[in-house]
Amino acid sequence: MTETDLKQKNIEPPFWAFAWPGGQAIARYILDNPSLVKNKSVLDLASGSGIAGIAALAASARHVDFNDIDPLACKSIHLNCAANGLKVYPSILRKNLIAGPTNQCSQKNSWEIIVAGDVFYEQPMSQKIFEWLLNRTREGTEVLIGDPGRCYFPEGPIEMLYQYSVKTSKMIEKEDEIVSRVYRLLHHGG
């Protein structure tokens, strides 16, 4: 089904089916810097299609947990791993990791790196995600964020690492190409 078909039938697009700009930027950054994830355990938070986690696997991450709450996104991750020639059975956590109190969601010492692309697009959710990510950083996990300038991108202890011009769908971004940045969340954030 094309974007035009979706519009004509008044169907919301399957948001997990797009390679969002933040995820694309993180994936490109990982592929450009494979030592970042080599032999490490990675969480791809709010994975969608799994583009960032797939890049981590391609760059020799020891293990990747994909995370999304949408069952179709979870199925697409399996298909996308196979389509990219990865001979792994993806580890998919189909639960909302940030839903409960932060201390109940702690995965201390289980992920060395968390990647999160395009997660700051709704205000209440953005604040919860940012707090959860800050706590993971304080526990010693490296956190990379991919974002093209979403409205609710947090202010805080963040360092921009790189920016990329990435192709997008007009259905989700209103442009064919957009600048997306990769950030590192700093642990001295309070």
PyMOL CGO cylinders between C-alpha atoms (Angstrom):
from pymol import cmd
from pymol.cgo import CYLINDER

trace = [
    CYLINDER, 0.00, 0.00, 0.00, 1.41, 3.42, -0.92, 0.3, 1, 1, 1, 1, 1, 1,
    CYLINDER, 1.41, 3.42, -0.92, 1.17, 6.73, 0.94, 0.3, 1, 1, 1, 1, 1, 1,
    CYLINDER, 1.17, 6.73, 0.94, -1.48, 7.82, -1.55, 0.3, 1, 1, 1, 1, 1, 1,
    CYLINDER, -1.48, 7.82, -1.55, -3.53, 4.68, -0.89, 0.3, 1, 1, 1, 1, 1, 1,
    CYLINDER, -3.53, 4.68, -0.89, -3.37, 5.30, 2.85, 0.3, 1, 1, 1, 1, 1, 1,
    CYLINDER, -3.37, 5.30, 2.85, -4.55, 8.90, 2.44, 0.3, 1, 1, 1, 1, 1, 1,
    CYLINDER, -4.55, 8.90, 2.44, -7.41, 7.90, 0.12, 0.3, 1, 1, 1, 1, 1, 1,
    CYLINDER, -7.41, 7.90, 0.12, -8.63, 5.28, 2.60, 0.3, 1, 1, 1, 1, 1, 1,
    CYLINDER, -8.63, 5.28, 2.60, -8.14, 7.59, 5.60, 0.3, 1, 1, 1, 1, 1, 1,
    CYLINDER, -8.14, 7.59, 5.60, -5.82, 5.06, 7.27, 0.3, 1, 1, 1, 1, 1, 1,
    CYLINDER, -5.82, 5.06, 7.27, -3.13, 6.16, 9.70, 0.3, 1, 1, 1, 1, 1, 1,
    CYLINDER, -3.13, 6.16, 9.70, 0.29, 5.17, 8.41, 0.3, 1, 1, 1, 1, 1, 1,
    CYLINDER, 0.29, 5.17, 8.41, 2.08, 2.30, 10.13, 0.3, 1, 1, 1, 1, 1, 1,
    CYLINDER, 2.08, 2.30, 10.13, 4.61, 4.48, 11.95, 0.3, 1, 1, 1, 1, 1, 1,
    CYLINDER, 4.61, 4.48, 11.95, 6.87, 1.50, 12.73, 0.3, 1, 1, 1, 1, 1, 1,
    CYLINDER, 6.87, 1.50, 12.73, 7.28, 0.94, 8.98, 0.3, 1, 1, 1, 1, 1, 1,
    CYLINDER, 7.28, 0.94, 8.98, 9.25, 4.14, 8.39, 0.3, 1, 1, 1, 1, 1, 1,
    CYLINDER, 9.25, 4.14, 8.39, 12.96, 4.67, 8.85, 0.3, 1, 1, 1, 1, 1, 1,
    CYLINDER, 12.96, 4.67, 8.85, 12.57, 7.75, 11.04, 0.3, 1, 1, 1, 1, 1, 1,
    CYLINDER, 12.57, 7.75, 11.04, 15.31, 10.41, 10.84, 0.3, 1, 1, 1, 1, 1, 1,
    CYLINDER, 15.31, 10.41, 10.84, 16.56, 9.94, 14.40, 0.3, 1, 1, 1, 1, 1, 1,
    CYLINDER, 16.56, 9.94, 14.40, 16.86, 6.19, 13.94, 0.3, 1, 1, 1, 1, 1, 1,
    CYLINDER, 16.86, 6.19, 13.94, 18.59, 6.67, 10.59, 0.3, 1, 1, 1, 1, 1, 1,
    CYLINDER, 18.59, 6.67, 10.59, 21.11, 9.05, 12.16, 0.3, 1, 1, 1, 1, 1, 1,
    CYLINDER, 21.11, 9.05, 12.16, 21.90, 6.64, 15.01, 0.3, 1, 1, 1, 1, 1, 1,
    CYLINDER, 21.90, 6.64, 15.01, 22.22, 3.74, 12.57, 0.3, 1, 1, 1, 1, 1, 1,
    CYLINDER, 22.22, 3.74, 12.57, 24.59, 5.72, 10.35, 0.3, 1, 1, 1, 1, 1, 1,
    CYLINDER, 24.59, 5.72, 10.35, 26.62, 6.85, 13.38, 0.3, 1, 1, 1, 1, 1, 1,
    CYLINDER, 26.62, 6.85, 13.38, 26.98, 3.26, 14.61, 0.3, 1, 1, 1, 1, 1, 1,
    CYLINDER, 26.98, 3.26, 14.61, 28.01, 2.02, 11.16, 0.3, 1, 1, 1, 1, 1, 1,
    CYLINDER, 28.01, 2.02, 11.16, 30.53, 4.87, 10.89, 0.3, 1, 1, 1, 1, 1, 1,
    CYLINDER, 30.53, 4.87, 10.89, 31.85, 4.09, 14.41, 0.3, 1, 1, 1, 1, 1, 1,
    CYLINDER, 31.85, 4.09, 14.41, 31.51, 0.31, 14.87, 0.3, 1, 1, 1, 1, 1, 1,
    CYLINDER, 31.51, 0.31, 14.87, 33.90, 0.20, 17.85, 0.3, 1, 1, 1, 1, 1, 1,
    CYLINDER, 33.90, 0.20, 17.85, 31.17, 2.01, 19.79, 0.3, 1, 1, 1, 1, 1, 1,
    CYLINDER, 31.17, 2.01, 19.79, 29.08, -1.17, 19.98, 0.3, 1, 1, 1, 1, 1, 1,
    CYLINDER, 29.08, -1.17, 19.98, 31.52, -3.97, 19.16, 0.3, 1, 1, 1, 1, 1, 1,
    CYLINDER, 31.52, -3.97, 19.16, 31.14, -6.81, 21.69, 0.3, 1, 1, 1, 1, 1, 1,
    CYLINDER, 31.14, -6.81, 21.69, 28.70, -4.75, 23.75, 0.3, 1, 1, 1, 1, 1, 1,
    CYLINDER, 28.70, -4.75, 23.75, 25.11, -5.26, 24.88, 0.3, 1, 1, 1, 1, 1, 1,
    CYLINDER, 25.11, -5.26, 24.88, 22.70, -2.74, 23.32, 0.3, 1, 1, 1, 1, 1, 1,
    CYLINDER, 22.70, -2.74, 23.32, 19.08, -1.73, 23.87, 0.3, 1, 1, 1, 1, 1, 1,
    CYLINDER, 19.08, -1.73, 23.87, 17.23, -0.18, 20.92, 0.3, 1, 1, 1, 1, 1, 1,
    CYLINDER, 17.23, -0.18, 20.92, 14.50, 1.67, 22.85, 0.3, 1, 1, 1, 1, 1, 1,
    CYLINDER, 14.50, 1.67, 22.85, 11.22, 2.25, 20.97, 0.3, 1, 1, 1, 1, 1, 1,
    CYLINDER, 11.22, 2.25, 20.97, 12.75, 0.35, 18.05, 0.3, 1, 1, 1, 1, 1, 1,
    CYLINDER, 12.75, 0.35, 18.05, 10.04, 0.76, 15.43, 0.3, 1, 1, 1, 1, 1, 1,
    CYLINDER, 10.04, 0.76, 15.43, 11.48, -1.00, 12.40, 0.3, 1, 1, 1, 1, 1, 1,
    CYLINDER, 11.48, -1.00, 12.40, 14.68, -1.81, 14.31, 0.3, 1, 1, 1, 1, 1, 1,
    CYLINDER, 14.68, -1.81, 14.31, 17.05, 0.23, 12.13, 0.3, 1, 1, 1, 1, 1, 1,
    CYLINDER, 17.05, 0.23, 12.13, 19.39, 1.29, 14.96, 0.3, 1, 1, 1, 1, 1, 1,
    CYLINDER, 19.39, 1.29, 14.96, 19.52, -2.16, 16.56, 0.3, 1, 1, 1, 1, 1, 1,
    CYLINDER, 19.52, -2.16, 16.56, 20.13, -3.79, 13.19, 0.3, 1, 1, 1, 1, 1, 1,
    CYLINDER, 20.13, -3.79, 13.19, 23.04, -1.40, 12.62, 0.3, 1, 1, 1, 1, 1, 1,
    CYLINDER, 23.04, -1.40, 12.62, 24.42, -2.39, 16.03, 0.3, 1, 1, 1, 1, 1, 1,
    CYLINDER, 24.42, -2.39, 16.03, 24.21, -6.09, 15.11, 0.3, 1, 1, 1, 1, 1, 1,
    CYLINDER, 24.21, -6.09, 15.11, 25.89, -5.39, 11.76, 0.3, 1, 1, 1, 1, 1, 1,
    CYLINDER, 25.89, -5.39, 11.76, 28.64, -3.54, 13.66, 0.3, 1, 1, 1, 1, 1, 1,
    CYLINDER, 28.64, -3.54, 13.66, 29.29, -6.63, 15.82, 0.3, 1, 1, 1, 1, 1, 1,
    CYLINDER, 29.29, -6.63, 15.82, 27.37, -5.82, 19.00, 0.3, 1, 1, 1, 1, 1, 1,
    CYLINDER, 27.37, -5.82, 19.00, 27.48, -8.85, 21.30, 0.3, 1, 1, 1, 1, 1, 1,
    CYLINDER, 27.48, -8.85, 21.30, 23.73, -8.67, 21.91, 0.3, 1, 1, 1, 1, 1, 1,
    CYLINDER, 23.73, -8.67, 21.91, 20.85, -6.35, 21.01, 0.3, 1, 1, 1, 1, 1, 1,
    CYLINDER, 20.85, -6.35, 21.01, 17.50, -6.15, 22.76, 0.3, 1, 1, 1, 1, 1, 1,
    CYLINDER, 17.50, -6.15, 22.76, 14.90, -4.49, 20.57, 0.3, 1, 1, 1, 1, 1, 1,
    CYLINDER, 14.90, -4.49, 20.57, 12.04, -2.79, 22.41, 0.3, 1, 1, 1, 1, 1, 1,
    CYLINDER, 12.04, -2.79, 22.41, 8.66, -1.67, 21.11, 0.3, 1, 1, 1, 1, 1, 1,
    CYLINDER, 8.66, -1.67, 21.11, 5.09, -1.88, 22.37, 0.3, 1, 1, 1, 1, 1, 1,
    CYLINDER, 5.09, -1.88, 22.37, 3.52, -2.27, 18.92, 0.3, 1, 1, 1, 1, 1, 1,
    CYLINDER, 3.52, -2.27, 18.92, 3.09, -5.96, 17.99, 0.3, 1, 1, 1, 1, 1, 1,
    CYLINDER, 3.09, -5.96, 17.99, 3.43, -5.19, 14.27, 0.3, 1, 1, 1, 1, 1, 1,
    CYLINDER, 3.43, -5.19, 14.27, 6.68, -3.34, 14.90, 0.3, 1, 1, 1, 1, 1, 1,
    CYLINDER, 6.68, -3.34, 14.90, 7.97, -6.38, 16.75, 0.3, 1, 1, 1, 1, 1, 1,
    CYLINDER, 7.97, -6.38, 16.75, 7.08, -8.64, 13.81, 0.3, 1, 1, 1, 1, 1, 1,
    CYLINDER, 7.08, -8.64, 13.81, 8.73, -6.23, 11.38, 0.3, 1, 1, 1, 1, 1, 1,
    CYLINDER, 8.73, -6.23, 11.38, 11.98, -6.36, 13.36, 0.3, 1, 1, 1, 1, 1, 1,
    CYLINDER, 11.98, -6.36, 13.36, 12.18, -10.11, 12.68, 0.3, 1, 1, 1, 1, 1, 1,
    CYLINDER, 12.18, -10.11, 12.68, 11.60, -9.50, 8.96, 0.3, 1, 1, 1, 1, 1, 1,
    CYLINDER, 11.60, -9.50, 8.96, 14.06, -6.61, 8.81, 0.3, 1, 1, 1, 1, 1, 1,
    CYLINDER, 14.06, -6.61, 8.81, 16.81, -8.64, 10.51, 0.3, 1, 1, 1, 1, 1, 1,
    CYLINDER, 16.81, -8.64, 10.51, 16.33, -11.39, 7.92, 0.3, 1, 1, 1, 1, 1, 1,
    CYLINDER, 16.33, -11.39, 7.92, 16.18, -8.87, 5.05, 0.3, 1, 1, 1, 1, 1, 1,
    CYLINDER, 16.18, -8.87, 5.05, 19.53, -7.48, 6.21, 0.3, 1, 1, 1, 1, 1, 1,
    CYLINDER, 19.53, -7.48, 6.21, 21.14, -10.92, 6.19, 0.3, 1, 1, 1, 1, 1, 1,
    CYLINDER, 21.14, -10.92, 6.19, 21.46, -11.18, 9.96, 0.3, 1, 1, 1, 1, 1, 1,
    CYLINDER, 21.46, -11.18, 9.96, 21.34, -14.77, 11.07, 0.3, 1, 1, 1, 1, 1, 1,
    CYLINDER, 21.34, -14.77, 11.07, 20.02, -14.03, 14.55, 0.3, 1, 1, 1, 1, 1, 1,
    CYLINDER, 20.02, -14.03, 14.55, 16.71, -14.48, 16.23, 0.3, 1, 1, 1, 1, 1, 1,
    CYLINDER, 16.71, -14.48, 16.23, 16.06, -10.98, 17.56, 0.3, 1, 1, 1, 1, 1, 1,
    CYLINDER, 16.06, -10.98, 17.56, 15.53, -10.48, 21.27, 0.3, 1, 1, 1, 1, 1, 1,
    CYLINDER, 15.53, -10.48, 21.27, 12.40, -8.34, 21.44, 0.3, 1, 1, 1, 1, 1, 1,
    CYLINDER, 12.40, -8.34, 21.44, 11.07, -6.83, 24.64, 0.3, 1, 1, 1, 1, 1, 1,
    CYLINDER, 11.07, -6.83, 24.64, 7.44, -6.04, 23.91, 0.3, 1, 1, 1, 1, 1, 1,
    CYLINDER, 7.44, -6.04, 23.91, 6.70, -3.93, 26.96, 0.3, 1, 1, 1, 1, 1, 1,
    CYLINDER, 6.70, -3.93, 26.96, 6.73, -0.33, 28.04, 0.3, 1, 1, 1, 1, 1, 1,
    CYLINDER, 6.73, -0.33, 28.04, 10.04, -0.09, 29.90, 0.3, 1, 1, 1, 1, 1, 1,
    CYLINDER, 10.04, -0.09, 29.90, 9.32, 3.40, 31.21, 0.3, 1, 1, 1, 1, 1, 1,
    CYLINDER, 9.32, 3.40, 31.21, 5.69, 2.91, 32.31, 0.3, 1, 1, 1, 1, 1, 1,
    CYLINDER, 5.69, 2.91, 32.31, 6.22, 2.22, 36.00, 0.3, 1, 1, 1, 1, 1, 1,
    CYLINDER, 6.22, 2.22, 36.00, 8.32, 3.90, 38.65, 0.3, 1, 1, 1, 1, 1, 1,
    CYLINDER, 8.32, 3.90, 38.65, 11.90, 4.25, 37.45, 0.3, 1, 1, 1, 1, 1, 1,
    CYLINDER, 11.90, 4.25, 37.45, 13.30, 1.90, 40.09, 0.3, 1, 1, 1, 1, 1, 1,
    CYLINDER, 13.30, 1.90, 40.09, 11.04, -0.91, 38.86, 0.3, 1, 1, 1, 1, 1, 1,
    CYLINDER, 11.04, -0.91, 38.86, 12.37, -0.54, 35.30, 0.3, 1, 1, 1, 1, 1, 1,
    CYLINDER, 12.37, -0.54, 35.30, 16.06, -0.56, 36.11, 0.3, 1, 1, 1, 1, 1, 1,
    CYLINDER, 16.06, -0.56, 36.11, 18.16, -2.83, 33.97, 0.3, 1, 1, 1, 1, 1, 1,
    CYLINDER, 18.16, -2.83, 33.97, 21.36, -1.85, 35.78, 0.3, 1, 1, 1, 1, 1, 1,
    CYLINDER, 21.36, -1.85, 35.78, 24.44, -3.45, 34.26, 0.3, 1, 1, 1, 1, 1, 1,
    CYLINDER, 24.44, -3.45, 34.26, 22.52, -5.35, 31.58, 0.3, 1, 1, 1, 1, 1, 1,
    CYLINDER, 22.52, -5.35, 31.58, 22.91, -2.82, 28.72, 0.3, 1, 1, 1, 1, 1, 1,
    CYLINDER, 22.91, -2.82, 28.72, 26.15, -1.05, 28.01, 0.3, 1, 1, 1, 1, 1, 1,
    CYLINDER, 26.15, -1.05, 28.01, 24.56, 1.22, 25.39, 0.3, 1, 1, 1, 1, 1, 1,
    CYLINDER, 24.56, 1.22, 25.39, 20.98, 2.40, 24.86, 0.3, 1, 1, 1, 1, 1, 1,
    CYLINDER, 20.98, 2.40, 24.86, 19.97, 3.98, 21.56, 0.3, 1, 1, 1, 1, 1, 1,
    CYLINDER, 19.97, 3.98, 21.56, 16.75, 5.97, 21.26, 0.3, 1, 1, 1, 1, 1, 1,
    CYLINDER, 16.75, 5.97, 21.26, 15.66, 7.57, 18.00, 0.3, 1, 1, 1, 1, 1, 1,
    CYLINDER, 15.66, 7.57, 18.00, 12.71, 9.92, 17.55, 0.3, 1, 1, 1, 1, 1, 1,
    CYLINDER, 12.71, 9.92, 17.55, 11.26, 9.47, 21.04, 0.3, 1, 1, 1, 1, 1, 1,
    CYLINDER, 11.26, 9.47, 21.04, 10.59, 13.12, 21.96, 0.3, 1, 1, 1, 1, 1, 1,
    CYLINDER, 10.59, 13.12, 21.96, 7.44, 13.91, 19.99, 0.3, 1, 1, 1, 1, 1, 1,
    CYLINDER, 7.44, 13.91, 19.99, 4.78, 14.01, 22.77, 0.3, 1, 1, 1, 1, 1, 1,
    CYLINDER, 4.78, 14.01, 22.77, 5.23, 16.07, 25.92, 0.3, 1, 1, 1, 1, 1, 1,
    CYLINDER, 5.23, 16.07, 25.92, 4.24, 13.70, 28.77, 0.3, 1, 1, 1, 1, 1, 1,
    CYLINDER, 4.24, 13.70, 28.77, 5.96, 10.71, 27.20, 0.3, 1, 1, 1, 1, 1, 1,
    CYLINDER, 5.96, 10.71, 27.20, 9.09, 12.73, 26.40, 0.3, 1, 1, 1, 1, 1, 1,
    CYLINDER, 9.09, 12.73, 26.40, 9.61, 13.72, 30.02, 0.3, 1, 1, 1, 1, 1, 1,
    CYLINDER, 9.61, 13.72, 30.02, 9.22, 10.12, 31.25, 0.3, 1, 1, 1, 1, 1, 1,
    CYLINDER, 9.22, 10.12, 31.25, 11.61, 8.79, 28.61, 0.3, 1, 1, 1, 1, 1, 1,
    CYLINDER, 11.61, 8.79, 28.61, 14.18, 11.47, 29.39, 0.3, 1, 1, 1, 1, 1, 1,
    CYLINDER, 14.18, 11.47, 29.39, 14.05, 10.75, 33.13, 0.3, 1, 1, 1, 1, 1, 1,
    CYLINDER, 14.05, 10.75, 33.13, 14.37, 7.01, 32.48, 0.3, 1, 1, 1, 1, 1, 1,
    CYLINDER, 14.37, 7.01, 32.48, 17.33, 7.56, 30.16, 0.3, 1, 1, 1, 1, 1, 1,
    CYLINDER, 17.33, 7.56, 30.16, 19.01, 9.91, 32.67, 0.3, 1, 1, 1, 1, 1, 1,
    CYLINDER, 19.01, 9.91, 32.67, 18.74, 7.21, 35.34, 0.3, 1, 1, 1, 1, 1, 1,
    CYLINDER, 18.74, 7.21, 35.34, 20.30, 4.64, 33.01, 0.3, 1, 1, 1, 1, 1, 1,
    CYLINDER, 20.30, 4.64, 33.01, 23.14, 7.07, 32.32, 0.3, 1, 1, 1, 1, 1, 1,
    CYLINDER, 23.14, 7.07, 32.32, 23.70, 7.58, 36.06, 0.3, 1, 1, 1, 1, 1, 1,
    CYLINDER, 23.70, 7.58, 36.06, 23.97, 3.79, 36.39, 0.3, 1, 1, 1, 1, 1, 1,
    CYLINDER, 23.97, 3.79, 36.39, 26.81, 3.81, 33.86, 0.3, 1, 1, 1, 1, 1, 1,
    CYLINDER, 26.81, 3.81, 33.86, 25.00, 3.02, 30.60, 0.3, 1, 1, 1, 1, 1, 1,
    CYLINDER, 25.00, 3.02, 30.60, 25.95, 5.08, 27.56, 0.3, 1, 1, 1, 1, 1, 1,
    CYLINDER, 25.95, 5.08, 27.56, 22.87, 6.66, 25.95, 0.3, 1, 1, 1, 1, 1, 1,
    CYLINDER, 22.87, 6.66, 25.95, 22.72, 7.86, 22.35, 0.3, 1, 1, 1, 1, 1, 1,
    CYLINDER, 22.72, 7.86, 22.35, 19.74, 9.85, 21.12, 0.3, 1, 1, 1, 1, 1, 1,
    CYLINDER, 19.74, 9.85, 21.12, 18.83, 10.50, 17.49, 0.3, 1, 1, 1, 1, 1, 1,
    CYLINDER, 18.83, 10.50, 17.49, 16.59, 13.49, 16.91, 0.3, 1, 1, 1, 1, 1, 1,
    CYLINDER, 16.59, 13.49, 16.91, 15.77, 15.83, 14.01, 0.3, 1, 1, 1, 1, 1, 1,
    CYLINDER, 15.77, 15.83, 14.01, 14.60, 18.70, 16.24, 0.3, 1, 1, 1, 1, 1, 1,
    CYLINDER, 14.60, 18.70, 16.24, 11.36, 17.40, 17.74, 0.3, 1, 1, 1, 1, 1, 1,
    CYLINDER, 11.36, 17.40, 17.74, 9.28, 19.87, 19.74, 0.3, 1, 1, 1, 1, 1, 1,
    CYLINDER, 9.28, 19.87, 19.74, 9.84, 18.15, 23.08, 0.3, 1, 1, 1, 1, 1, 1,
    CYLINDER, 9.84, 18.15, 23.08, 13.54, 17.43, 22.77, 0.3, 1, 1, 1, 1, 1, 1,
    CYLINDER, 13.54, 17.43, 22.77, 14.83, 17.86, 26.33, 0.3, 1, 1, 1, 1, 1, 1,
    CYLINDER, 14.83, 17.86, 26.33, 17.15, 20.47, 27.67, 0.3, 1, 1, 1, 1, 1, 1,
    CYLINDER, 17.15, 20.47, 27.67, 19.76, 18.96, 29.86, 0.3, 1, 1, 1, 1, 1, 1,
    CYLINDER, 19.76, 18.96, 29.86, 23.13, 17.31, 30.01, 0.3, 1, 1, 1, 1, 1, 1,
    CYLINDER, 23.13, 17.31, 30.01, 23.42, 16.48, 26.31, 0.3, 1, 1, 1, 1, 1, 1,
    CYLINDER, 23.42, 16.48, 26.31, 26.34, 16.61, 23.89, 0.3, 1, 1, 1, 1, 1, 1,
    CYLINDER, 26.34, 16.61, 23.89, 25.83, 16.67, 20.12, 0.3, 1, 1, 1, 1, 1, 1,
    CYLINDER, 25.83, 16.67, 20.12, 28.12, 14.15, 18.41, 0.3, 1, 1, 1, 1, 1, 1,
    CYLINDER, 28.12, 14.15, 18.41, 27.24, 14.38, 14.73, 0.3, 1, 1, 1, 1, 1, 1,
    CYLINDER, 27.24, 14.38, 14.73, 24.56, 15.39, 12.26, 0.3, 1, 1, 1, 1, 1, 1,
    CYLINDER, 24.56, 15.39, 12.26, 23.39, 13.77, 9.06, 0.3, 1, 1, 1, 1, 1, 1,
    CYLINDER, 23.39, 13.77, 9.06, 21.13, 14.75, 6.22, 0.3, 1, 1, 1, 1, 1, 1,
    CYLINDER, 21.13, 14.75, 6.22, 18.73, 11.81, 5.88, 0.3, 1, 1, 1, 1, 1, 1,
    CYLINDER, 18.73, 11.81, 5.88, 16.02, 10.85, 3.40, 0.3, 1, 1, 1, 1, 1, 1,
    CYLINDER, 16.02, 10.85, 3.40, 12.50, 10.93, 4.78, 0.3, 1, 1, 1, 1, 1, 1,
    CYLINDER, 12.50, 10.93, 4.78, 8.92, 10.32, 3.74, 0.3, 1, 1, 1, 1, 1, 1,
    CYLINDER, 8.92, 10.32, 3.74, 6.78, 13.38, 3.10, 0.3, 1, 1, 1, 1, 1, 1,
    CYLINDER, 6.78, 13.38, 3.10, 4.01, 11.56, 4.93, 0.3, 1, 1, 1, 1, 1, 1,
    CYLINDER, 4.01, 11.56, 4.93, 5.85, 11.88, 8.24, 0.3, 1, 1, 1, 1, 1, 1,
    CYLINDER, 5.85, 11.88, 8.24, 8.15, 14.87, 7.82, 0.3, 1, 1, 1, 1, 1, 1,
    CYLINDER, 8.15, 14.87, 7.82, 6.65, 16.99, 5.01, 0.3, 1, 1, 1, 1, 1, 1,
    CYLINDER, 6.65, 16.99, 5.01, 10.10, 16.99, 3.37, 0.3, 1, 1, 1, 1, 1, 1,
    CYLINDER, 10.10, 16.99, 3.37, 12.17, 14.56, 1.31, 0.3, 1, 1, 1, 1, 1, 1,
    CYLINDER, 12.17, 14.56, 1.31, 15.30, 15.18, 3.37, 0.3, 1, 1, 1, 1, 1, 1,
    CYLINDER, 15.30, 15.18, 3.37, 15.92, 16.46, 6.89, 0.3, 1, 1, 1, 1, 1, 1,
    CYLINDER, 15.92, 16.46, 6.89, 18.90, 17.08, 9.18, 0.3, 1, 1, 1, 1, 1, 1,
    CYLINDER, 18.90, 17.08, 9.18, 19.01, 14.71, 12.13, 0.3, 1, 1, 1, 1, 1, 1,
    CYLINDER, 19.01, 14.71, 12.13, 21.51, 14.80, 14.98, 0.3, 1, 1, 1, 1, 1, 1,
    CYLINDER, 21.51, 14.80, 14.98, 23.06, 12.19, 17.22, 0.3, 1, 1, 1, 1, 1, 1,
    CYLINDER, 23.06, 12.19, 17.22, 23.52, 13.16, 20.86, 0.3, 1, 1, 1, 1, 1, 1,
    CYLINDER, 23.52, 13.16, 20.86, 25.14, 11.57, 23.89, 0.3, 1, 1, 1, 1, 1, 1,
    CYLINDER, 25.14, 11.57, 23.89, 23.38, 11.93, 27.22, 0.3, 1, 1, 1, 1, 1, 1,
    CYLINDER, 23.38, 11.93, 27.22, 25.92, 13.00, 29.85, 0.3, 1, 1, 1, 1, 1, 1,
    CYLINDER, 25.92, 13.00, 29.85, 25.93, 11.34, 33.27, 0.3, 1, 1, 1, 1, 1, 1,
    CYLINDER, 25.93, 11.34, 33.27, 26.59, 14.44, 35.38, 0.3, 1, 1, 1, 1, 1, 1,
    CYLINDER, 26.59, 14.44, 35.38, 23.02, 15.66, 34.96, 0.3, 1, 1, 1, 1, 1, 1,
    CYLINDER, 23.02, 15.66, 34.96, 22.09, 15.97, 38.62, 0.3, 1, 1, 1, 1, 1, 1,
]
cmd.load_cgo(trace, "trace")
